[in-house]
């Protein structure tokens, strides 16, 4: 039993170290123009590459809004929403697992007094509290992913609530990113796409 726990911790530590090393090595890739160019050069693998970069950014506390806008610009409103949502959810899941198995002390220090409130809410409401925090920005998104790993919520409930309740926000920022691309191309439909994105954003945070 103890060997199994130790092996899991070592595996997650190696994964986290690899992710961090990759981020440091390719830190210049977080430049928006360079990032768009690199993803565009991946061809058929562009969606997988984009989702991997999104997940990496989420784990390393990089704001996801910029990546969501890029996703909309590169892949359009439908596929962009899907890739944004999957990338963000994968990153949120990796952060959750890292906190649960290898970085609990660090997360507790970073969360400070808000952690007790978060744990109390999760203990009382379970996945419903997770859904609320995904829909309403009561807690910083990137830190929330780690902090929730310290609660007793079931892994499956966390993933499902995260994937479902982040969808409206993902769609909103994707539409805004697509509208930006259309505006840059001089499309007369750009304003309409922007209004769709703003409407979705309003629904997501109401």
C-alpha positions as CSV (number, residue, x, y, z in Angstrom):
1,X,0.0,0.0,0.0
2,X,2.7,2.4,1.0
3,X,4.8,1.5,-2.0
4,X,1.8,2.3,-4.3
5,X,1.3,5.7,-2.7
6,X,5.1,6.4,-3.0
7,X,5.1,5.4,-6.7
8,X,2.2,7.6,-7.5
9,X,3.9,10.6,-5.8
10,X,7.1,9.9,-7.6
11,X,5.3,9.6,-10.9
12,X,3.5,12.9,-10.4
13,X,6.7,14.6,-9.2
14,X,8.4,13.5,-12.4
15,X,5.5,14.7,-14.5
16,X,5.5,18.1,-12.8
17,X,9.2,18.4,-13.2
18,X,9.0,17.6,-16.9
19,X,6.2,20.1,-17.4
20,X,8.1,22.8,-15.6
21,X,11.3,22.1,-17.5
22,X,9.3,22.3,-20.8
23,X,7.8,25.6,-19.8
24,X,11.2,27.1,-18.9
25,X,12.8,25.8,-22.1
26,X,10.0,27.2,-24.3
27,X,9.1,30.3,-22.3
28,X,9.5,32.4,-25.4
29,X,6.6,30.4,-26.9
30,X,4.2,32.3,-24.7
31,X,4.6,35.2,-27.0
32,X,1.2,35.4,-28.7
33,X,2.4,35.8,-32.2
34,X,5.1,33.1,-31.8
35,X,2.6,30.8,-30.2
36,X,0.1,31.2,-33.1
37,X,2.8,30.6,-35.6
38,X,4.1,27.5,-33.9
39,X,0.6,26.0,-33.5
40,X,-0.2,26.8,-37.1
41,X,2.9,25.0,-38.2
42,X,1.8,21.7,-36.6
43,X,-0.7,21.0,-39.3
44,X,-3.0,18.1,-38.4
45,X,-1.5,18.0,-34.9
46,X,-2.3,21.6,-34.2
47,X,-5.4,20.8,-32.0
48,X,-3.3,18.4,-29.8
49,X,-0.4,20.8,-29.6
50,X,-2.7,23.7,-28.7
51,X,-4.5,21.7,-25.9
52,X,-1.1,20.5,-24.5
53,X,0.1,24.1,-24.4
54,X,-3.2,25.2,-22.8
55,X,-2.9,22.5,-20.1
56,X,0.8,23.5,-19.5
57,X,-0.2,27.1,-19.1
58,X,-2.9,26.3,-16.6
59,X,-0.6,24.2,-14.4
60,X,2.0,27.1,-14.4
61,X,-0.5,29.8,-13.5
62,X,-0.5,31.5,-16.9
63,X,-3.9,33.3,-17.5
64,X,-6.0,31.2,-19.8
65,X,-8.0,34.1,-21.3
66,X,-5.3,34.9,-23.9
67,X,-5.1,31.2,-24.9
68,X,-8.8,31.0,-25.2
69,X,-8.8,34.0,-27.5
70,X,-6.0,32.4,-29.6
71,X,-8.0,29.2,-29.7
72,X,-11.0,31.0,-31.2
73,X,-8.8,32.8,-33.7
74,X,-7.1,29.6,-34.9
75,X,-9.9,27.1,-34.8
76,X,-13.1,29.0,-35.1
77,X,-16.1,29.2,-32.7
78,X,-17.1,25.5,-32.6
79,X,-13.8,23.6,-32.6
80,X,-12.1,26.4,-30.8
81,X,-14.5,26.1,-27.9
82,X,-13.9,22.4,-27.7
83,X,-10.2,22.6,-27.8
84,X,-10.2,25.5,-25.2
85,X,-12.4,23.6,-22.9
86,X,-10.5,20.3,-23.1
87,X,-7.1,22.1,-22.7
88,X,-8.3,24.1,-19.7
89,X,-9.9,21.0,-18.1
90,X,-6.8,18.9,-18.6
91,X,-4.6,21.6,-17.0
92,X,-7.1,21.9,-14.1
93,X,-7.0,18.1,-13.6
94,X,-3.2,18.0,-13.6
95,X,-3.1,20.8,-11.0
96,X,-5.7,19.0,-8.9
97,X,-3.8,15.7,-8.9
98,X,-0.5,17.5,-8.2
99,X,-2.0,19.1,-5.1
100,X,-3.6,16.0,-3.9
101,X,-0.5,13.8,-4.2
102,X,2.7,15.9,-4.1
103,X,2.3,19.6,-3.4
104,X,-0.3,19.8,-0.6
105,X,1.9,21.9,1.8
106,X,2.8,24.4,-0.9
107,X,-0.8,24.8,-2.0
108,X,-2.0,25.3,1.6
109,X,0.5,28.1,2.0
110,X,-0.5,29.8,-1.2
111,X,-4.2,29.5,-0.4
112,X,-3.9,30.9,3.1
113,X,-7.2,31.7,4.8
114,X,-9.3,31.2,1.8
115,X,-8.6,27.4,1.9
116,X,-10.7,26.8,5.0
117,X,-13.7,28.6,3.4
118,X,-13.2,26.5,0.2
119,X,-12.9,23.2,2.1
120,X,-16.0,24.0,4.1
121,X,-18.0,24.8,1.0
122,X,-16.9,21.6,-0.7
123,X,-17.6,19.5,2.3
124,X,-21.1,20.9,2.5
125,X,-22.0,21.1,-1.1
126,X,-19.7,18.7,-3.0
127,X,-19.6,19.1,-6.7
128,X,-22.2,21.8,-6.6
129,X,-19.7,24.1,-4.9
130,X,-17.1,23.3,-7.5
131,X,-19.7,24.1,-10.2
132,X,-20.4,27.5,-8.5
133,X,-16.7,28.4,-8.4
134,X,-16.3,27.6,-12.0
135,X,-19.3,29.7,-13.0
136,X,-18.6,32.6,-10.7
137,X,-15.0,33.8,-10.2
138,X,-15.0,33.7,-6.4
139,X,-11.5,32.3,-6.3
140,X,-8.5,32.7,-8.8
141,X,-8.9,29.9,-11.4
142,X,-5.4,28.6,-11.5
143,X,-5.0,28.5,-7.7
144,X,-8.5,27.1,-7.3
145,X,-7.5,24.0,-9.3
146,X,-4.7,23.3,-6.8
147,X,-6.8,24.2,-3.7
148,X,-9.6,21.8,-4.7
149,X,-7.1,19.0,-4.7
150,X,-6.8,19.4,-0.9
151,X,-10.5,18.8,-0.4
152,X,-12.2,15.4,-0.2
153,X,-14.2,15.8,-3.3
154,X,-14.2,12.7,-5.6
155,X,-11.9,13.0,-8.6
156,X,-14.7,12.1,-11.0
157,X,-17.1,14.7,-9.6
158,X,-14.4,17.4,-9.8
159,X,-13.6,16.6,-13.5
160,X,-17.3,16.5,-14.5
161,X,-18.2,19.7,-12.7
162,X,-15.1,21.4,-14.1
163,X,-15.7,20.3,-17.7
164,X,-19.4,21.1,-17.7
165,X,-19.4,24.5,-15.9
166,X,-16.4,25.9,-17.7
167,X,-18.1,25.4,-21.0
168,X,-20.0,28.8,-21.1
169,X,-16.9,30.8,-20.4
170,X,-14.9,28.8,-22.9
171,X,-17.5,29.5,-25.6
172,X,-17.6,33.2,-24.7
173,X,-13.8,33.8,-25.0
174,X,-13.6,31.6,-28.1
175,X,-16.2,33.7,-29.9
176,X,-14.4,36.9,-28.9
177,X,-11.2,35.5,-30.3
178,X,-12.9,34.5,-33.5
179,X,-14.4,38.0,-33.7
180,X,-10.9,39.5,-33.3
181,X,-9.6,37.4,-36.2
182,X,-12.5,38.4,-38.4
183,X,-12.1,42.0,-37.5
184,X,-8.4,41.8,-38.5
185,X,-9.4,40.3,-41.8
186,X,-11.8,43.2,-42.4
187,X,-15.0,41.0,-42.2
188,X,-18.3,42.8,-41.8
189,X,-19.5,40.0,-39.6
190,X,-16.9,40.7,-36.9
191,X,-19.2,42.9,-34.9
192,X,-21.9,40.2,-34.8
193,X,-19.4,37.6,-33.6
194,X,-18.2,39.9,-30.9
195,X,-21.7,40.5,-29.7
196,X,-22.3,36.8,-29.5
197,X,-19.1,36.4,-27.4
198,X,-20.2,39.3,-25.1
199,X,-23.6,37.8,-24.7
200,X,-22.2,34.4,-23.8
201,X,-19.8,36.0,-21.4
202,X,-22.7,37.8,-19.7
203,X,-24.5,34.6,-19.3
204,X,-21.4,32.8,-17.9
205,X,-20.9,35.3,-15.1
206,X,-24.5,36.3,-14.3
